[in-house]
Amino acid sequence: MSTYTLPAALAEIVDDFQALTEPDRLQLLLEFSRGLPELPERLKDHPELLEQVVECQSPLFLTIESEKNPDGARKYRLFFKAPQEAPTTRGFAGVLHEGLDGLTAEEILAVPDDMPELLGLTRAITPLRMRGMTAMLGRIKRKVAAASRLEH
């Protein structure tokens, strides 16, 4: 699969990973871990608004919100909560946040389920962690699909 089927921001991230050696890819994942935004205040004290991705080895919680663009199109905002001591999980959440936040349902739902494999981390990260990454993407896609059905 090539990156041209990905939304522009996500394709750029995948290209960045693919341009690096494996040890450098892990470093880049750590950078995404450090760049994951904190939850906004309105979500911090309301864990019931977040859904746990149980397939992740580390506790990872996420939620989505939709908002209308001035042109009337709906875009989706992604929010993640993951502990600082889980850099792999946080890093992948950071990749998804940077690559998918603010996109339409169509753009998010078009992302291939095996996108995590495009990062070139399958030899550096355990299969269990890779499954967690794939589950995170799947959960986002399911939530966006459900939300977009409700809004139409």
C-alpha positions in Angstrom: 0.0 0.0 0.0 1.3 3.5 -0.7 0.8 6.7 1.3 -1.2 8.4 -1.4 -4.3 6.8 -0.1 -3.8 8.5 3.3 -4.9 11.9 4.4 -2.1 14.4 3.7 -0.9 14.9 7.3 -0.9 11.2 8.0 0.9 10.4 4.7 3.6 12.9 5.7 4.1 11.2 9.0 4.3 7.8 7.4 6.8 9.2 4.9 8.9 10.6 7.8 9.0 7.2 9.5 9.8 5.3 6.3 12.7 7.7 5.6 14.4 6.6 8.8 16.3 3.6 10.1 14.6 1.4 12.6 16.3 2.9 15.7 15.5 6.4 14.5 11.9 5.4 13.9 11.7 4.6 17.6 13.1 8.0 18.4 10.5 9.7 16.2 7.8 7.7 18.0 9.1 9.1 21.3 8.9 12.6 19.9 5.2 12.0 19.0 4.8 10.6 22.6 6.1 13.9 24.0 3.9 15.9 21.6 0.6 14.3 22.5 -1.7 17.1 23.8 -3.1 16.9 27.2 -6.9 16.4 27.6 -8.8 19.7 27.6 -10.1 20.7 31.1 -13.7 19.7 30.2 -12.6 16.1 29.8 -10.0 15.8 32.5 -12.4 15.2 35.4 -14.8 13.1 33.4 -13.3 9.7 32.7 -16.8 8.4 31.8 -16.6 10.4 28.6 -13.5 8.5 27.5 -13.5 4.9 26.2 -10.6 2.5 27.0 -8.9 0.7 24.2 -8.5 -2.6 26.1 -6.3 -4.1 23.4 -3.5 -1.7 24.4 -1.0 -3.1 26.9 -0.9 0.4 28.6 -4.1 2.1 29.8 -5.2 4.3 26.8 -8.4 6.2 26.7 -9.9 8.1 23.8 -12.9 10.0 22.7 -14.0 12.0 19.6 -16.0 15.1 19.2 -17.4 16.6 16.1 -17.8 20.2 15.1 -19.0 22.0 12.0 -16.6 23.9 9.7 -17.8 27.3 8.5 -18.6 25.6 5.2 -21.0 23.2 7.0 -18.7 20.1 6.7 -18.3 18.1 9.9 -14.8 17.5 11.2 -13.7 15.2 14.1 -11.5 16.1 17.0 -9.5 13.3 18.7 -8.6 13.3 22.4 -6.3 10.8 24.1 -5.3 10.0 27.6 -2.2 7.8 28.1 0.3 7.7 31.0 3.7 9.3 30.5 5.4 6.0 31.4 3.8 4.4 28.2 5.8 6.1 25.5 5.0 3.6 22.7 1.3 3.9 23.3 1.5 7.7 23.7 3.6 7.9 20.6 1.1 6.1 18.4 -1.7 8.2 19.9 0.4 11.2 19.0 0.7 9.9 15.4 -3.0 9.4 15.1 -3.8 12.8 16.7 -1.5 14.7 14.4 -2.5 12.7 11.3 -6.3 12.5 11.8 -7.4 15.3 14.2 -9.7 17.8 12.4 -10.5 15.6 9.4 -13.9 14.6 8.0 -15.5 11.2 8.6 -14.8 10.2 5.0 -11.1 11.0 5.4 -10.8 9.1 8.7 -12.8 6.1 7.5 -10.7 5.8 4.4 -7.5 5.1 6.3 -6.5 1.5 5.8 -6.8 -0.7 8.9 -3.2 -1.8 8.5 -1.8 1.8 8.5 0.3 1.1 11.7 2.4 -1.3 9.7 3.4 1.5 7.3 5.4 3.1 10.1 8.0 0.4 9.8 8.0 -0.5 13.5 7.0 -4.2 13.2 10.4 -5.5 14.0 11.1 -2.9 16.8 7.8 -3.2 18.6 6.2 -6.4 19.9 3.2 -7.9 18.0 1.0 -7.2 21.0 1.9 -3.5 20.9 1.3 -3.4 17.2 -2.2 -5.0 17.8 -2.8 -2.2 20.3 -2.0 0.4 17.7 -4.3 -1.2 15.1 -7.0 -1.4 17.8 -6.6 2.3 18.5 -7.2 3.2 14.9 -10.1 0.7 14.7 -11.8 2.3 17.7 -11.4 5.8 16.3 -12.9 4.6 13.0 -15.9 2.9 14.7 -16.6 5.9 16.9 -16.4 8.3 13.9 -18.6 6.0 11.8 -21.2 5.8 14.6 -21.1 9.6 15.2 -21.4 10.4 11.5 -24.5 8.1 11.1 -26.2 9.9 14.0 -25.5 13.3 12.5 -27.0 12.5 9.1 
